[in-house]
């Protein structure tokens, strides 16, 4: 029986820098020579060398590792190609840097050529010379799943069916379909390397960054790597509830949650569900399940104030929480180069912007997605090529994208509207009923035109991908949804259509009322449209509607909604402690602030705060401005008196009663001491 052939990795398509990244990983993973430093080269960037160390028993020495790249797949390596390196080698030997000299190349290497090269380099003074050609490197790639994970572009070069089993192959195909052509442009950054270490060592990584910083690209490469190296089944969880239902202790799982706490805005309605699932994640991590979470940095800052991160302490570890956008300048330069080189801009455009690219790579506001757009004729084809115009393009990426969307033909606008009104994802082919009917009526186009427009936008603004349920259309990048949202907010005619056509859950995720400020929300509904919004939301279930009122509704809309939905007030009979963290408290405080909280509910809340302070040492009425705002000064004084009279003298008994629960003891001691100190301080204050 003949042996199964190795996958044919087309290494000549990698490009010089990507091949150099591969050589760095090979040196460390396969040859045991961790790279210490790059050596300067005067060869015009075609090949280069770096220094590593080798160990043999108790002996150590310096290795020089030489990369030799070719874009010609069948060009064999010969000594004349390396003739210029001999003088450099003599200098390295004199400095003690080349006892061990390694040549890594994607050239095929014959046995005769290898012998001649080794003889000539050892004649120049190196103690031993090794030549590793394309066949050897490909064999190492096939053998080492960790190597493939460290250089994820390899997944786009070989036949995955030859290194992954059937299920993992199917998983990888779905993940790669959602990346489009981004994998071939991927640059292995420091953030990517640290992400690999985090998921390998801690089974958890949280990728943070601004929109378009590259979180999802790194996430996708890790997910494919997990299918390869750990044979994990990847689950793309869309909510904590989905995760809770699908956690399987008997299966190797890799669970990926993109935009965990909201895509463009912090979705507080998910907080309670997340707090319920965090202990389950902690337990699953100990069993070997791996988790990848991504979030925009400003959303994470808002979310971690509400999340009970003590249930998953890893979320506070710097080795696990990785900021993706801290790119080094060399990384930014390579990202920019890849997107321009592999984009579809004409040669004249590329030549005219070439001199400006170094200064663009040095910008603090550089984002990979902006580099992708610059390489796209569709997204930047009309851009002027002077330095000022290129700088403005990088400084205002959303503005340019909104302008591009505003200038689209009607059928293309309709195609984006279908995805937007569907919450960012719609099946392919697009269903005839529902959203498509609304869109075709408003835009005056046919369903056929919308479907054809989606195909024409594929790869630029939208993406056709597939998952377990089949094929679907989504945005090429989440920032396209941001930009379309801005486009909607600038077109009053579209707002009414949006209110009529969008799903209620999309409305509650995208809009704010009146003057309410919420970072990331661009669709603002004004009072003239409140009747339409009320009509769409009045039948929504209680929990999401309460969250909408708590954070997105102004006083006018909240009042209108309460007239229709008195059941929104049904959760104010009891409160969990600490009261400040109860989701019902947020709604109650907001209604009180708006002047529409019934007096009897306010009084019941005051009694609940008093009970929590006296019986559980809950200092919410002192620590939280919202809770404190509902209480009058005399009521706060009364609670302080009760704490002094009933809680502090009996604190030892309360601690004894909590003995089975160590966490409860600690919290009780800390909060009671806090309450006592605050009580004394307030008593000494002349205003108390």
Number of C-alpha atoms within 10 A of each C-alpha: 3 4 5 7 7 16 17 14 21 16 25 18 15 23 14 20 17 22 23 22 18 25 25 22 21 23 21 15 16 17 12 14 21 18 18 10 10 13 12 9 13 8 10 7 9 14 18 19 19 20 21 24 22 17 12 7 6 5 7 11 14 18 26 27 28 21 22 22 22 21 15 12 14 11 12 17 22 17 17 9 11 14 13 11 14 16 11 13 20 18 14 17 20 13 10 14 21 26 23 22 25 21 19 25 26 29 23 17 19 12 7 9 16 18 14 12 22 20 15 16 22 18 13 16 18 24 13 16 23 17 18 16 20 21 17 16 20 18 14 16 24 18 14 15 19 19 21 23 24 24 26 24 21 22 21 16 18 19 15 19 15 15 18 18 14 12 14 22 20 17 21 25 18 19 21 21 16 23 21 17 14 19 19 20 21 21 24 20 21 14 20 25 14 18 27 23 17 20 20 16 12 16 22 27 29 29 27 23 20 16 21 22 22 21 26 22 20 24 24 22 25 23 28 27 24 26 25 24 18 16 18 22 22 22 19 17 17 13 17 21 14 12 20 17 8 13 18 12 13 8 12 19 24 27 23 24 22 23 23 24 26 21 21 22 20 26 21 21 20 19 19 16 15 24 18 16 17 20 17 16 22 17 14 18 18 11 14 15 23 25 22 24 21 26 27 25 16 17 23 20 12 16 20 14 10 17 21 18 16 12 17 18 12 18 16 13 11 12 18 22 20 21 21 23 23 16 21 13 16 13 16 24 19 19 24 27 20 21 24 24 14 16 19 15 19 13 9 8 17 18 10 13 16 12 12 15 17 15 11 22 23 15 14 13 14 23 23 21 20 24 25 23 23 26 25 20 16 16 20 21 16 9 14 14 18 12 16 10 12 18 16 12 22 21 18 12 21 18 14 19 23 18 13 15 19 15 11 11 10 15 23 22 19 28 25 26 28 28 23 24 24 20 19 17 15 19 17 16 11 20 12 9 8 13 21 23 15 20 25 20 12 11 14 12 14 16 20 11 16 25 18 14 19 26 16 13 18 17 19 18 23 23 22 22 22 18 15 9 7 11 16 18 25 27 22 20 20 18 19 23 23 22 22 21 20 18 19 23 19 14 11 12 10 15 18 15 15 22 23 18 22 21 18 19 15 17 21 21 21 21 24 23 24 18 13 15 15 13 11 17 20 22 20 20 21 15 14 9 13 18 12 13 24 16 13 18 18 16 12 14 11 16 13 17 21 24 20 24 25 22 20 24 25 22 20 14 19 21 18 14 22 15 9 13 15 9 12 18 18 11 16 16 11 13 18 13 17 16 23 24 18 15 21 23 20 20 22 26 21 21 21 19 14 14 12 15 17 12 11 9 16 18 13 14 22 21 14 18 25 23 16 21 26 21 14 19 27 24 23 21 24 17 14 13 12 19 20 19 13 19 17 11 12 10 15 17 16 13 22 24 14 16 22 17 12 12 22 17 10 11 18 12 11 17 18 11 12 15 12 10 11 11 10 15 17 13 15 20 16 13 18 22 15 16 24 19 12 16 19 12 11 14 13 10 8 6 6 11
